[in-house]
């Protein structure tokens, strides 16, 4: 029996519906094809207002404190944010400002982002990767960026995006051998 991998995905979008959430769900679905997962989504659209009112961790409401603790205790973190004015939203950064300084040290993090056009694709490298490097996390080499054109409404609509999601899952899964699904061999 495989031990479930505790995966916490942070949806950095404060809006519903959210293409960022769609991207997270697609990543989780691909990972579930390869690994036994215990998943949780921390959704900023549900916690942004009370989160923003807390200046310190001690001021967080108990339910949001539990979500921050889940981020800290994850085996794998998926950090996904929409691009807003060239970077991730302030509430997304504020959430990670409240995470313990060493809590993400050596934690694998799969980076993902959504934006209005391909011009924002470097947000993964120039905004998200430095943030998680500062937090001493191990950012996975393959991140996933999706523009509005990659979606059909609120579904993955691009073969190229689906391939990138699959590649990210293919590259992430071997890091968690103890949680790998047993693949049936077909003769």
C-alpha positions as CSV (number, residue, x, y, z in Angstrom):
1,X,0.0,0.0,0.0
2,X,1.4,3.4,-1.0
3,X,1.6,6.2,1.5
4,X,-0.5,9.2,0.3
5,X,1.6,12.2,-0.6
6,X,0.2,15.3,1.1
7,X,-0.2,17.9,-1.6
8,X,-1.3,21.4,-0.8
9,X,-2.1,23.7,-3.8
10,X,-2.4,27.4,-3.3
11,X,-4.8,29.2,-5.7
12,X,-3.5,32.8,-5.7
13,X,-6.6,34.1,-7.5
14,X,-9.1,36.0,-5.4
15,X,-11.7,35.6,-8.1
16,X,-14.3,32.9,-8.9
17,X,-14.4,31.3,-11.4
18,X,-10.6,31.1,-11.7
19,X,-8.5,29.9,-14.6
20,X,-5.7,29.5,-12.0
21,X,-7.9,27.1,-10.1
22,X,-8.6,25.2,-13.3
23,X,-4.8,24.9,-13.9
24,X,-4.3,23.6,-10.3
25,X,-7.1,21.0,-10.8
26,X,-5.5,19.9,-14.1
27,X,-2.1,19.5,-12.4
28,X,-3.6,17.6,-9.5
29,X,-5.4,15.3,-11.9
30,X,-2.1,14.5,-13.8
31,X,-0.3,14.0,-10.5
32,X,-3.0,11.6,-9.4
33,X,-2.3,9.4,-12.4
34,X,1.2,8.8,-11.1
35,X,1.0,9.2,-7.3
36,X,-1.3,8.5,-4.4
37,X,-2.4,11.9,-3.2
38,X,-4.0,13.5,-0.2
39,X,-4.9,16.9,-1.6
40,X,-6.0,20.2,-0.2
41,X,-6.5,23.5,-2.0
42,X,-6.0,26.8,-0.2
43,X,-8.1,29.2,-2.2
44,X,-7.5,32.9,-1.8
45,X,-10.9,33.7,-3.1
46,X,-12.3,32.2,0.1
47,X,-9.8,33.7,2.6
48,X,-8.5,37.0,1.0
49,X,-10.4,39.4,3.2
50,X,-9.7,38.0,6.6
51,X,-6.2,37.1,5.5
52,X,-5.6,40.7,4.6
53,X,-6.8,42.0,8.0
54,X,-4.1,40.0,9.8
55,X,-0.8,41.8,10.1
56,X,0.9,38.9,12.0
57,X,0.3,35.2,12.2
58,X,-1.1,35.5,15.7
59,X,-3.9,37.6,14.3
60,X,-5.1,35.0,11.8
61,X,-8.5,33.4,12.3
62,X,-8.2,29.8,13.4
63,X,-9.4,28.4,10.0
64,X,-6.8,30.4,8.1
65,X,-4.1,29.5,10.6
66,X,-5.0,25.8,9.8
67,X,-4.5,26.5,6.1
68,X,-1.1,28.1,6.7
69,X,-0.1,25.1,8.9
70,X,-1.2,22.8,6.0
71,X,1.1,24.7,3.6
72,X,3.9,24.2,6.0
73,X,3.3,20.5,6.5
74,X,2.8,19.6,2.8
75,X,5.1,17.0,1.2
76,X,4.6,18.9,-2.1
77,X,3.3,22.4,-2.6
78,X,1.7,23.7,-5.8
79,X,2.0,27.5,-5.8
80,X,-0.2,29.0,-8.6
81,X,-1.0,32.7,-9.1
82,X,-2.5,34.9,-11.7
83,X,-0.3,37.6,-13.1
84,X,-1.4,41.0,-11.8
85,X,0.5,44.1,-13.0
86,X,3.5,42.0,-13.9
87,X,3.7,39.9,-10.7
88,X,1.6,37.8,-8.4
89,X,-1.2,39.4,-6.4
90,X,-0.4,41.0,-3.0
91,X,-2.6,38.7,-1.1
92,X,-0.7,35.7,-2.4
93,X,2.6,37.3,-1.2
94,X,1.0,38.2,2.1
95,X,-0.1,34.6,2.7
96,X,3.5,33.5,2.2
97,X,4.8,36.3,4.4
98,X,2.9,34.6,7.3
99,X,4.4,31.1,6.6
100,X,7.2,30.3,9.0
101,X,10.6,31.5,7.9
102,X,12.1,28.0,7.6
103,X,8.9,26.0,7.1
104,X,9.4,25.6,3.4
105,X,13.1,24.8,3.6
106,X,13.8,21.9,1.2
107,X,10.1,21.5,0.4
108,X,9.4,20.7,-3.3
109,X,7.3,23.4,-4.9
110,X,5.7,23.2,-8.4
111,X,5.2,26.7,-9.8
112,X,2.3,27.6,-12.0
113,X,0.8,30.9,-13.2
114,X,-1.9,32.3,-15.5
115,X,-2.0,35.5,-17.4
116,X,-3.7,37.4,-20.1
117,X,-1.0,36.7,-22.7
118,X,2.2,34.9,-23.3
119,X,4.1,38.1,-22.5
120,X,3.7,37.3,-18.8
121,X,5.2,33.7,-19.0
122,X,8.5,34.8,-17.3
123,X,6.6,35.5,-14.1
124,X,7.5,31.9,-13.1
125,X,11.3,32.7,-13.4
126,X,11.4,36.4,-12.4
127,X,8.7,36.5,-9.6
128,X,7.7,33.1,-8.3
129,X,11.0,31.3,-8.3
130,X,12.9,34.1,-6.4
131,X,10.1,34.2,-3.8
132,X,10.3,30.5,-3.1
133,X,14.1,30.5,-3.3
134,X,14.2,33.1,-0.6
135,X,12.0,30.7,1.5
136,X,14.6,28.0,0.8
137,X,12.1,25.8,-1.0
138,X,13.1,23.4,-3.8
139,X,11.3,24.8,-6.8
140,X,10.8,22.0,-9.4
141,X,12.5,22.8,-12.8
142,X,9.3,22.5,-14.8
143,X,6.7,25.2,-14.1
144,X,3.5,25.7,-15.9
145,X,2.3,29.0,-17.4
146,X,-1.0,29.3,-19.2
147,X,-2.4,32.3,-21.0
148,X,-6.1,33.1,-21.5
149,X,-5.8,31.6,-25.1
150,X,-4.9,28.2,-23.5
151,X,-8.3,27.9,-22.0
152,X,-11.7,27.2,-23.5
153,X,-13.8,29.2,-21.0
154,X,-12.8,27.6,-17.7
155,X,-11.3,24.3,-19.1
156,X,-7.9,23.5,-20.5
157,X,-8.4,24.1,-24.2
158,X,-4.9,23.9,-25.6
159,X,-3.0,20.7,-26.4
160,X,0.3,22.6,-25.7
161,X,-0.9,23.4,-22.2
162,X,-2.1,19.8,-21.6
163,X,1.4,18.6,-22.7
164,X,3.1,21.0,-20.4
165,X,0.9,19.9,-17.5
166,X,1.7,16.3,-18.3
167,X,5.5,17.1,-18.5
168,X,5.4,18.8,-15.1
169,X,3.7,15.8,-13.6
170,X,6.1,13.3,-15.3
171,X,9.1,15.2,-13.9
172,X,7.6,15.7,-10.4
173,X,6.4,12.1,-9.8
174,X,9.8,10.3,-9.6
175,X,10.7,12.6,-6.6
176,X,8.1,10.8,-4.6
177,X,8.7,7.1,-5.2
178,X,7.1,5.9,-1.9
179,X,3.8,7.4,-3.1
180,X,3.9,6.2,-6.7
181,X,0.8,4.4,-8.0
182,X,1.4,0.8,-9.1
183,X,1.1,0.9,-12.8
184,X,-0.6,-2.2,-14.4
185,X,1.6,-3.8,-17.0
186,X,-0.3,-4.7,-20.1
187,X,1.1,-7.8,-21.9
